[in-house]
C-alpha cells in the first residue's frame, strides 16, 4: 500500500504543480478567458488516464494465463523504463519547470483555444498515463487480491491534490529539489521490485527461461501471508523464493540506477525551493482566484 501511495503522491504532485503553475500564470496575466480551455485539457487527460487503467484491468481478464503473464511482464518493463526516465528528468528540471511551462503557455495563447487544450492535456496526460501503467503493474506484482494497492494510490493522489492547492494559495513552501530527490530514490527501489517481478511474469509466460532455477527459498523463515511478509511484498515487491534471473535483474537495475540518481547534479542550496506560484517564489499579497 505504501509503495502505491508513493506512486500516487509523486505523480500526482507533478500533475498538481503543473496545473497550479498554468492556472496561476493565466490569472496573473489577466487571461482568465483561457482558463476554460486549460481545464478542458486537464479533464480530458484525467479521463484518458482512467480509461487506460480500466482497459488494462478489464482487457487483460479475457487473456489466457500465459498471455496475461506476457502482457504483465512486458508492461512492467515499459513502466519501469518510463518511471526511471521520469525521476531523472524531474530531478534535473524541477527548478526550471515553471519557466518551461510559461513558455509553452505563451505560445499556446498566441495559437488559440485548441493549442491551450493541447498544452494542458499533454502537460497532465503524461503523468496520468504513467501513473495508470505503474499502479497497474504494481498491483499485479502485489498480487494479494485486496483493494489496498488502489486505496494507497488514491490516497497518494488525494494528498498531492491538497498539496497542490496549498501551493497555489501560497500557503505551502516546497523544496522541489529535495522532494523529488527523496521520492525519486524511493521510487527507484519500488521500480526495481516491479522490474524483477516483470521478469518473473515473462518466465511464467515461457518467454524467458529459468523459472525453476531459484536463487534461494526462505518461505519457511518469512511467511508471505504474515504482516511483515505482506509489508515487504507491498513496499519492495519482496518474494521469498525468487529466481536467479530476478535477483540478478534487481541488482543490475537498483545499484547503478540509484547511484546515478543520487549523484550530485548541480543543485545549489536553496535554488530548488519554490515558495509559491509566483515567479520569485514569494507569497502573494492576495491569493489569485481561479
Residue, then its C-alpha position, 0 to 999 in steps of 0.5 A: x500500500x505504501x509503495x502505491x501511495x508513493x506512486x500516487x503522491x509523486x505523480x500526482x504532485x507533478x500533475x498538481x504543480x503543473x496545473x497550479x503553475x498554468x492556472x496561476x500564470x493565466x490569472x496573473x496575466x489577466x487571461x482568465x478567458x483561457x482558463x476554460x480551455x486549460x481545464x478542458x485539457x486537464x479533464x480530458x487527460x484525467x479521463x484518458x488516464x482512467x480509461x487506460x487503467x480500466x482497459x488494462x484491468x478489464x482487457x487483460x481478464x479475457x487473456x489466457x494465463x500465459x498471455x496475461x503473464x506476457x502482457x504483465x511482464x512486458x508492461x512492467x518493463x515499459x513502466x519501469x523504463x518510463x518511471x526511471x526516465x521520469x525521476x531523472x528528468x524531474x530531478x534535473x528540471x524541477x527548478x526550471x519547470x515553471x519557466x518551461x511551462x510559461x513558455x509553452x503557455x505563451x505560445x499556446x495563447x498566441x495559437x488559440x483555444x485548441x493549442x491551450x487544450x493541447x498544452x494542458x492535456x499533454x502537460x497532465x496526460x503524461x503523468x496520468x498515463x504513467x501513473x495508470x501503467x505503474x499502479x497497474x503493474x504494481x498491483x499485479x506484482x502485489x498480487x494479494x487480491x485486496x483493494x489496498x494497492x488502489x486505496x494507497x494510490x488514491x490516497x497518494x493522489x488525494x494528498x498531492x491534490x491538497x498539496x497542490x492547492x496549498x501551493x497555489x494559495x501560497x500557503x505551502x513552501x516546497x523544496x522541489x529539489x529535495x522532494x523529488x530527490x527523496x521520492x525519486x530514490x524511493x521510487x527507484x527501489x519500488x521500480x526495481x521490485x516491479x522490474x524483477x517481478x516483470x521478469x518473473x511474469x515473462x518466465x511464467x509466460x515461457x518467454x524467458x527461461x529459468x523459472x525453476x532455477x531459484x536463487x534461494x527459498x526462505x518461505x519457511x523463515x518469512x511467511x508471505x501471508x504474515x504482516x511483515x511478509x505482506x509489508x515487504x511484498x507491498x513496499x519492495x515487491x519482496x518474494x521469498x523464493x525468487x529466481x536467479x534471473x530476478x535477483x540478478x535483474x534487481x541488482x543490475x537495475x537498483x545499484x547503478x540506477x540509484x547511484x546515478x540518481x543520487x549523484x550530485x547534479x548541480x543543485x545549489x542550496x536553496x535554488x530548488x525551493x519554490x515558495x509559491x506560484x509566483x515567479x520569485x517564489x514569494x507569497x502573494x499579497x492576495x491569493x489569485x482566484x481561479 
